Amino acid sequence: MASNILFLPFRRTHSVSLSTSIRQYISTKYDQHPDMFIRDMDAIEKMRTDAVNTIEAHTSGIRKLTAYAAQLVWMGGKFPIDVLSQNNLRFELVNVLFNLASLYSQLAVSLNRTTSDGLKSACNYFCQAAGVISHIKTVIIPDMRSSPPEDMDTMTLESIQQLLLAQAQECFWSKAVKDGLKDGLIAKLAAKVSDFYDQAAEYGTKSDIISTEWIHHMTAKQHHFAAAAQYRASRDCLDKQNYGEEVARLRDSLNCVNEALKESRWINKIVLGDLNGLKSRVSEDLKRAEKDNDIIYLMPVPPKSELKTLDRAGMATARVPQEVSDPSATLGEGGIYGQPLFAKLVPYAVHIAASIYEERKNRIVNVSVIEVLEGLTNQLKDLLQSLNLPGSLQALEKPLGLPPSLAAHAEEIRQQDGLHRLRRSMHETSKLKANDTTIYQEGVDVLRSEAAEDDRAKLKHGTDRWNRQPSQKAAEKLYAQVSEIDGYLKSASSSDELVETKLKECEKALTVLSGSDRDIEEYVPSSRRAVMPPNVQQAAGDLRSMLNEVNQLGSRRKKQIEKMRNKAKQDDINQVILAETARLEREFPMQKIEPAQFENLFEERLERYEEDQKLTAKEKEEQDPISTQLRQANAAFANARKGDTSTREREQALQRLENAYVKYKEIISNLNTGRKFYNDLAKIVNRFRDDCKNFAYQRRVEAGQLESDLSNAMSALNLSQATSLQDQKQRESLRSHYNAKAPSSEPLTAPMPTRAAVQPPTAPAPGMWNPEMGIKFGGVTTPQQPPANGNVHSPAYPSTRARGGQWDANQGLRFG
C-alpha cells in the first residue's frame, strides 16, 4: 500500500559461512584448537541466519539484529577485522546495522498513525533509524579499513538520515495537529519539517544512489511543509488581529503549494491529495482574508521580504539505540543477549603483543648484549691472529711435540667428527633451503595463476563490467610478501656462500686437526731446543700472562652469553599478558584489546635487561687496556727474540692450526644460525602458501558469483537502458537546481526554483540489486485511489502499513 512517507528496503546477502572462516583462522593463527569453540561457531551461524532472515516489519527483528551486531563488535577484539576473506567483520556489521535502520523505518510506516500513540511511536522509530544511520556513517565506516559499500557513500547516508529525521518531525507535527496545539507552535514544527526535507533532497542530488523519484518526493514535501508553516502562521496572525500579515503569509503559502504541485507528475496520489487539500484550504482562507482586509481592516500587506522568518521547533533528533552505541550493556553478566562468544579465545591483539615483546626482548638480548660481547671477543681473536699468537709463543715454549691447547682443540674436533659434521650440517641446511624455496614458489605460482584468470575475465567481459579489484590490489599484503620472502632467500644465499668460502680456506688445516696426534706432529715441524736468555724468558712470561688473561676474558664472556640466552628463554610473558588481558576485559568488557595497551607492561618487563646492557659497556672499557697491554707484551717479546729464526716454521704451522680451529667454531655458529633461519622461514612460507591458496579460492568463488550477476544483468540490460538514461537526465537537472541555490542561514519559506522540463519516467524495469551494483532508493508505489481520509490536514496522516515479505530480486524495489 502506498504512503505519504518512505521506508528503507532491507539489504540482502549471499550465503557466507562465518564459522568456516573463523575455524580456518583459529587453526592457522592461534595456539588453541578450533574444536574448543564449536558451540560458539554454531551460535554465531544461527545468529547470522536469524539476522539475515529478518525481512518483515516486526519488533522481534530488533533483538535478532542488535544481538548479532553486538557479537560482531565483540568479535572485532578477538579477530582481525579481515577474518572474512571476501570482506571483513566491519563490512558485515555495517550491513546488519543498515538493516536495523531499515527495520525501524518499516516499523514506523506500519503503525497506525491516526492515533497520538501511533504517531509518537512512529516518531521514535524514525529517530532511532536516523541514529543508526549516523552511527554507521561516523563510527563503523571509518573503521572498515576498506572501501564502504557503493550505496553507503557520505552523500547517500546524509540524505537518508535527513529524510528519516524529516519523517520523524512530520509525525510530531501530525500529533501536534491532532492534539489541537496552538497554530504558532504548529507553524514552527512545520518549518523544521521543511528544513529536513530540503537537506535530504539536496544531499540526494549529490548521490548517485538516491533515485529521482525519491528526490521529487522530498522536494514536494519540502515545499508542502513550507506552505503548511505559512498557513499555520497566518492563522496565528488572525488570532492576533495582524490581518495584513495574515494575507501576506497566505499568499506565500499558496506560492509554496504551487511549487510543490510542480512535482505532481512524479509523486504518488496520497502526497498529491495532501497538497490539493492544503491548496484548497489556503485558497479559501486567502480569499476570505483579502476580502475582509480590503473592506473592513484596511491594514497594509507587507511584501514577502519584510515578513519575519518563522522560528523553528526541532523535535526530531538522531538517537542511537543503546544496543548499538554501547553493546557492552547487552553482553556479559546480566546482559540481555547473554555471554559473549569466543570469550575463552585469546584475543588476536594478545598474540601480536606477545610477538612485539619477543621481538623487543630478542633485539636487546641478541643485538645489544650478545652481539656486542661476541664482537668484542672477535676483536681479540683478530688481534691475536694479526700478532701471530699464540703460535709464536707456543713454538718457543714447546719446541717439540704439541702444545697442550692445540692438542685439546684437536681432540674436540675429533670428538665432534670435525669436517664430516660441517659437511653434513651444510647438506641439511641446503635441504631446508630447497624445501622453503619450493613452498614459496608454490605460493607465487598460485598468485600468478589467479592473476592470469582475472586478466582473462577482464578481456572477456571488459573492465567496465568486470570492475572488481585487480589481484595485486585485492591481495596487496600477499604480493608484498612475495618480494619480502624473495629478499630473505637471496640474503640467506649470500650468507651460505660466505660460509662455504670459510670452509674452503681452512679445510686443509681442519683435515690435519681431525687426524691423530702423530699426524699433527708430522705437520708441525720441531725446532731445536735451546736455553732461553733471561730477557726472552721474561718477555715470554709477560706475554703468556697476557694470553691467559685474554683466554679468561673469552671464557667469562662465553658463560655470560649462555646465561643471557637462558635468561631470555625463561622470560615467557604470555601468562602476564593473559592476566593483563583478563583485567582489561573485566574492567572494560567491550573495549577492543590493542597491543598498545601493553606498552607500560613491556617497559616495566624489559627493565630486567638494563643491567646486562650496562655490562657490555663495562666489558668494552676493560678490553681496551687489555688489548693495549697485549700489543706491548708482544712487541717486547718480538724485540727480545730479534734475529732468532729457529722457530719460525713451527710458529707458522701452529698458527695455521690455531686459526683453523677459530674458523671451525665460527662455521659451526654460522650453520646453527642458518638452520634456525630456514626453520623459522618454513613457518612463514607455509603460511604464505596457505594464504595464497585461500585467496585464490575466495577469488574464484567471487568470480563465479560475478559471472552469474553479469549474466543476469545482461538479460535485463535492454529493458533498463532507457530508464537509466532518463534517470540520469533528471538527476543532472536536479543537481543544477541545488547547485544554483545560494547558501543562506535563513530557511526558505517560499522557494522559487528554476526547473528544467523533465518528462515523467516510464514504468520501472525489473531488476535486482547486488552488493557490487548497490541499490537505488526510490519507486514510491501509487494506489488505485487515495483513502478518503488521506488529507494531512484532516488533521493527521492516515494509517498505512508497509508491505511485508522478502525483497524479490525479480520484482525490483517498491517503497510504501
Secondary structure, DSSP 4 states (H G I P E B T S, - for coil): ---SS--PPPPP-----HHHHHHHHHHHH-SS-GGGGHHHHHHHHHHHHHHHT--SS-THHHHHHHHHHHHHHHHTTTS-GGGSSSS-HHHHHHHHHHHHHHHHHHHHHHS-TTSHHHHHHHHHHHHHHHHHHHHIIIIIGGGSSSPPPGGG-HHHHHHHHHHHHHHHHHHHHHHHHHTT--HHHHHHHHHHHHHHHHHHHHHHHT-SSB-HHHHHHHHHHHHHHHHHHHHHHHHHHHHTT-HHHHHHHHHHHHHHHHHHHTTTTTS-HHHHHHHHHHHHHHHHHHHHHHHHIIIII------GGGSPPPP----------HHHH-GGGTSSTT-TT-SPTTTTSPPHHHHHHHHHHHHHHHIIIIIIIIHHHHHHHHHHHHHHHHTTTTHHHHHHH-SSS--HHHHHHHHHHHHTTHHHHHHHHHHHHHHHHHHHHHHHHHHHHHHHHHHHHHHHHHHHH-TTTS-SPPHHHHTHHHHHHHHHHHHHHHHHHHHHHHHHHHHHHHHHHHHHHHS-HHHHHHHS------PPPHHHHHHHHHHHHHHHHHHHHHHHHHHHHHHHHHHHHH---HHHHHHHHHHHHHHSTTSPP-GGGGHHHHHHHHGGGHHHHHHHHHHHHHHHHHHHHHHHHHHHHHHHTTT--TTHHHHHHHHHHHHHHHHHHHHHHHHHHHHHHHHHHHHHHHHHHHHHHHHHHHHHHHHHHHHHHHHHHHHHHHHHHHHHHHHHHHHHHHHHHHHTSPP-SSPPSS--------PPPPPPPP----TTT---B--B---SS--TT--TTSSSPPP-----S---TTT---B-
